[in-house]
């Protein structure tokens, strides 16, 4: 028996799941995540439908590929990274979430997938985070399938001793990685940049440099926000939003800190694309915090009215991160992103 979607958001998400997780050429389909963010920020049912229709038409979304073969539970990871297996992996993980539940499926499968978090430029993590936020089993299964089919393994831990507990120091050290100033990605896609930098021989030890502990998430959030505030760079935006996504997913892992470690490795791989930015001083950051900015209601309304998926993503994540970390700079950068200041 088919269970009908019972809210306007559920109905448009059901339509959106017919589309592939990416669209040509290898770009992340943001629809499901943005729809959840829009609804949380007060978008009407009509706006949800309008946003989906506009995004689908503008970006020429495509259907998921035809199934190839059933994924075997005993060898479920045999086809990781094969985009032709998208539908196979989606069907498999939707079934596994139905069998295990969202939290248990994440706990069971994500440790094997963590080192591939950079696939599709972190957007499988985004889709999983929003599925957790909505408590949506079909979206969680689809997200895990997305993660598997776009899996992009970066060098794993080598056993080297950490040299710092400061995430900013890891980013700054990228300036000295041989080849980081003149590498050549296949295209300018974020995940092609991540893959090209991660392939540099000197990049392998980067993952071991950061000492990870209970204070790491806060320090990462502070660093990501500072980099984005200083640059308003598209790649740096994903550091801010990505930490929101990690924070939503991490409680479902027995050992969440490896996810933070792998995530920060991806951000380090993006430092050359961002342009090796120096971090602003404490005084400069404080001056940014004191810039007059509209209240969150006005910022959220501007995001809801925007057809830019990254406006919606940044504003929603920034509003949620400010609730946790209490830094008013989140509101300033969100207002800047939607051109209110």
LOKOLDREN-639929 format. One record per residue (C-alpha): x, y, z. Coordinates in steps of 0.5 Angstrom, whole numbers. Each point is the difference from the previous one (the first is absolute). Layout:
<pts>
xx X, yy Y, zz Z
...
</pts>
This chain:
<pts>
xx 0, yy 0, zz 0
xx 3, yy 7, zz -2
xx 0, yy 5, zz 6
xx -2, yy 7, zz -3
xx 4, yy 6, zz 2
xx -4, yy 4, zz 5
xx 3, yy 7, zz 0
xx 2, yy 5, zz -6
xx 7, yy -1, zz 2
xx -1, yy -8, zz -1
xx -3, yy 1, zz -6
xx 5, yy 4, zz -4
xx 6, yy -4, zz 3
xx -4, yy -7, zz -2
xx 0, yy 4, zz -7
xx 8, yy 2, zz 1
xx 2, yy -7, zz 1
xx -1, yy -2, zz -7
xx 6, yy 4, zz -2
xx 7, yy -2, zz 0
xx 4, yy 2, zz 6
xx 4, yy 4, zz -5
xx -1, yy 4, zz -7
xx 5, yy 1, zz -6
xx 5, yy 1, zz 1
xx 1, yy -3, zz 7
xx -3, yy 5, zz 4
xx -4, yy -1, zz 6
xx -7, yy 0, zz 0
xx -2, yy 4, zz 6
xx -8, yy 0, zz 0
xx -1, yy -5, zz 5
xx 4, yy 4, zz 5
xx -2, yy 7, zz -2
xx -7, yy -2, zz 1
xx 1, yy -2, zz 7
xx 3, yy 6, zz 2
xx -5, yy 5, zz -4
xx -6, yy -4, zz 4
xx 4, yy 1, zz 6
xx 1, yy 8, zz -1
xx -7, yy 1, zz -2
xx -1, yy -1, zz -7
xx -7, yy -2, zz -2
xx -2, yy -6, zz -4
xx -1, yy 4, zz -6
xx 7, yy 2, zz 1
xx 3, yy -7, zz 1
xx -4, yy -2, zz -7
xx 3, yy 6, zz -4
xx 7, yy 0, zz 3
xx 0, yy -8, zz -2
xx -3, yy 2, zz -7
xx 5, yy 5, zz -1
xx 6, yy -3, zz 2
xx -2, yy -7, zz -4
xx -1, yy 4, zz -6
xx 6, yy 5, zz 0
xx 5, yy -6, zz 2
xx -3, yy -5, zz -5
xx 0, yy -5, zz 6
xx 0, yy -7, zz -3
xx -3, yy -7, zz 2
xx 4, yy -5, zz 4
xx 3, yy -5, zz -4
xx -3, yy -6, zz -1
xx 2, yy -6, zz 5
xx 6, yy -4, zz -2
xx 0, yy -6, zz 5
xx -3, yy -1, zz 7
xx 5, yy 2, zz 6
xx 2, yy -6, zz 4
xx 1, yy 1, zz 7
xx 6, yy -4, zz 1
xx 4, yy 4, zz -5
xx -4, yy 7, zz 0
xx 6, yy 4, zz 0
xx 3, yy -4, zz -7
xx -3, yy 6, zz -4
xx 2, yy 6, zz 4
xx 1, yy 6, zz -5
xx -4, yy -3, zz -6
xx -5, yy 6, zz -2
xx -3, yy -5, zz -4
xx -2, yy -4, zz 6
xx -4, yy 6, zz 3
xx -7, yy -4, zz -1
xx 3, yy -6, zz 3
xx 3, yy 3, zz 6
xx -6, yy 5, zz 1
xx -5, yy -6, zz 0
xx 5, yy -4, zz 5
xx 0, yy 5, zz 5
xx -7, yy 2, zz 0
xx -1, yy -7, zz 2
xx 5, yy 0, zz 5
xx -3, yy 6, zz 3
xx -6, yy -4, zz 0
xx 3, yy -6, zz 4
xx 4, yy 4, zz 5
xx -3, yy 7, zz 1
xx 4, yy 6, zz -2
xx 5, yy 0, zz 6
xx 2, yy -7, zz 0
xx 1, yy 0, zz -8
xx 5, yy 6, zz 1
xx 3, yy -3, zz 6
xx 1, yy -6, zz -4
xx 2, yy 2, zz -7
xx 3, yy 7, zz 1
xx 7, yy -2, zz 3
xx 2, yy -3, zz -7
xx -3, yy 6, zz -4
xx 3, yy 5, zz 4
xx 7, yy 1, zz -3
xx -4, yy 1, zz -7
xx -4, yy 6, zz 3
xx 3, yy 5, zz -5
xx -4, yy -4, zz -6
xx -4, yy 5, zz -4
xx 3, yy 6, zz 4
xx -3, yy -2, zz 7
xx -7, yy -1, zz -2
xx -2, yy -7, zz 2
xx 2, yy 2, zz 7
xx -5, yy 6, zz -1
xx -6, yy -4, zz -3
xx 1, yy -5, zz 6
xx 0, yy 6, zz 5
xx -6, yy 3, zz -2
xx -3, yy -7, zz 0
xx 2, yy -1, zz 7
xx -3, yy 7, zz 1
xx -7, yy -2, zz -3
xx 1, yy -7, zz 3
xx -2, yy -3, zz -7
xx 2, yy -7, zz -1
xx -1, yy 1, zz -8
xx 5, yy 6, zz 0
xx 5, yy -4, zz 5
xx 0, yy -6, zz -5
xx 1, yy 4, zz -6
xx 5, yy 4, zz 3
xx 4, yy -6, zz 2
xx -1, yy -2, zz -7
xx 3, yy 6, zz -3
xx 6, yy 0, zz 5
xx 2, yy -7, zz -2
xx -1, yy 1, zz -8
xx 4, yy 7, zz 0
xx 5, yy -3, zz 6
xx 7, yy 4, zz -1
xx 5, yy -3, zz 4
xx 5, yy 5, zz 3
xx 7, yy -3, zz 3
xx -2, yy -3, zz 7
xx 4, yy 1, zz 7
xx 7, yy -2, zz -1
xx 1, yy -1, zz 8
xx 4, yy 7, zz 0
xx 0, yy 4, zz 6
xx -4, yy 6, zz 1
xx 4, yy 6, zz 0
xx -6, yy 5, zz 2
xx -7, yy 1, zz 2
xx -1, yy 6, zz -4
xx -4, yy -1, zz -6
xx 2, yy 6, zz -3
xx 7, yy -2, zz 1
xx -1, yy -6, zz -5
xx -3, yy 5, zz -5
xx 6, yy 4, zz 0
xx 5, yy -5, zz -1
xx -4, yy -2, zz -7
xx 5, yy 6, zz -2
xx 6, yy -4, zz 1
xx -3, yy -7, zz -4
xx 4, yy -1, zz -6
xx -4, yy 1, zz -6
xx -6, yy 3, zz 3
xx 1, yy 7, zz -3
xx 0, yy -3, zz -7
xx -4, yy -6, zz 0
xx -4, yy -2, zz -6
xx -7, yy -2, zz 1
xx -4, yy -4, zz -6
xx -5, yy 6, zz 1
xx -2, yy 5, zz 5
xx -5, yy -4, zz 3
xx 1, yy 0, zz 8
xx 1, yy -7, zz 0
xx 5, yy 0, zz -5
xx 4, yy 5, zz 3
xx -1, yy -4, zz 7
xx 2, yy -7, zz -4
xx 6, yy 4, zz -4
xx 3, yy 3, zz 7
xx -1, yy -7, zz 4
xx 4, yy -3, zz -6
xx 6, yy 4, zz 2
xx 6, yy -4, zz 4
xx 1, yy 5, zz 5
xx -8, yy 0, zz 2
xx 0, yy -7, zz 3
xx 2, yy 2, zz 7
xx -5, yy 6, zz 0
xx -5, yy -4, zz 3
xx 5, yy -2, zz 6
xx 2, yy 7, zz 2
xx -6, yy 2, zz 4
xx -1, yy -2, zz 7
xx -8, yy -2, zz 1
xx -3, yy 1, zz 6
xx -7, yy 2, zz 3
xx 2, yy 7, zz -1
xx 1, yy -1, zz -8
xx -7, yy 1, zz -2
xx 0, yy 7, zz 3
xx 7, yy 2, zz -3
xx -2, yy -2, zz -7
xx -6, yy 4, zz 0
xx 4, yy 6, zz 2
xx 5, yy -1, zz -5
xx -5, yy -1, zz -5
xx -4, yy 6, zz 1
xx 6, yy 4, zz 0
xx 3, yy -2, zz -6
xx -7, yy 1, zz -3
xx -1, yy 7, zz 3
xx 7, yy 2, zz -3
xx -1, yy -3, zz -7
xx -8, yy -1, zz -1
xx 3, yy -5, zz -5
xx -5, yy -6, zz -3
xx 5, yy -5, zz 3
xx 1, yy 2, zz 7
xx -8, yy 1, zz 0
xx 0, yy -8, zz 0
xx 4, yy 0, zz 6
xx -5, yy 4, zz 4
xx -6, yy -4, zz -3
xx 4, yy -7, zz 1
xx 1, yy 1, zz 7
xx -7, yy 1, zz 1
xx -1, yy -7, zz -4
xx 5, yy -3, zz 4
xx -3, yy 2, zz 7
xx -7, yy -3, zz -2
xx 3, yy -7, zz -3
xx 6, yy -1, zz 6
xx -5, yy -2, zz 6
xx -2, yy -6, zz -4
xx 7, yy -2, zz 0
xx 3, yy -4, zz 5
xx 7, yy 3, zz -1
xx -2, yy 7, zz -3
xx 7, yy 3, zz 0
xx 3, yy -3, zz -6
xx -6, yy 3, zz -4
xx 3, yy 7, zz 2
xx 7, yy -2, zz -2
xx -2, yy -2, zz -7
xx -4, yy 6, zz -1
xx 5, yy 4, zz 2
xx 5, yy -3, zz -5
xx -5, yy 1, zz -5
xx 0, yy 8, zz 2
xx 8, yy 0, zz 0
xx 0, yy -3, zz -7
xx -5, yy 6, zz -2
xx 5, yy 5, zz 3
xx 4, yy 1, zz -7
xx -7, yy 1, zz -4
xx -2, yy 5, zz 6
xx 7, yy 4, zz -2
xx 4, yy -2, zz 7
xx -4, yy 6, zz 4
xx 4, yy 2, zz 6
xx -5, yy 0, zz 6
xx -2, yy 7, zz 2
xx 2, yy 3, zz 7
xx -4, yy -1, zz 6
xx -1, yy 8, zz 0
xx -2, yy -1, zz -8
xx -5, yy -5, zz 2
xx -3, yy 4, zz 6
xx -1, yy 6, zz -5
xx -4, yy -5, zz -5
xx -4, yy -2, zz 6
xx -2, yy 7, zz 1
xx -3, yy 2, zz -7
xx -7, yy 1, zz 0
xx -4, yy -5, zz -3
xx -8, yy -2, zz 0
xx -3, yy -5, zz 4
xx -1, yy -7, zz -1
xx -7, yy 1, zz -3
xx 2, yy 5, zz -5
xx 6, yy -5, zz -2
xx -4, yy -6, zz 0
xx -5, yy 3, zz -4
xx 5, yy 3, zz -5
xx 3, yy -7, zz -1
xx -7, yy -3, zz -1
xx -1, yy 5, zz -6
xx 6, yy -2, zz -3
xx 1, yy -6, zz -5
xx 7, yy 0, zz 1
xx 1, yy -7, zz 4
xx 6, yy 2, zz 4
xx -3, yy 6, zz 2
xx -5, yy -4, zz 4
xx 5, yy -5, zz 2
xx 4, yy 5, zz 3
xx -5, yy 4, zz 4
xx -3, yy -6, zz 3
xx 6, yy -3, zz 2
xx 3, yy 6, zz 3
xx -7, yy 2, zz 4
xx 1, yy -7, zz 3
xx 7, yy 0, zz 1
xx -1, yy 7, zz 4
xx -5, yy -4, zz 4
xx 6, yy -5, zz 2
xx 6, yy 5, zz 0
xx -3, yy 7, zz 2
xx 4, yy 4, zz -5
xx -3, yy 6, zz -3
xx 4, yy -1, zz -6
xx -4, yy -5, zz -3
xx -6, yy 5, zz -1
xx 5, yy 5, zz -3
xx 3, yy -5, zz -5
xx -7, yy -3, zz -1
xx -3, yy 8, zz -2
xx 6, yy 1, zz -4
xx -1, yy -7, zz -4
xx -7, yy 3, zz -2
xx 2, yy 7, zz -1
xx -3, yy 3, zz 5
xx 6, yy 4, zz 3
</pts>
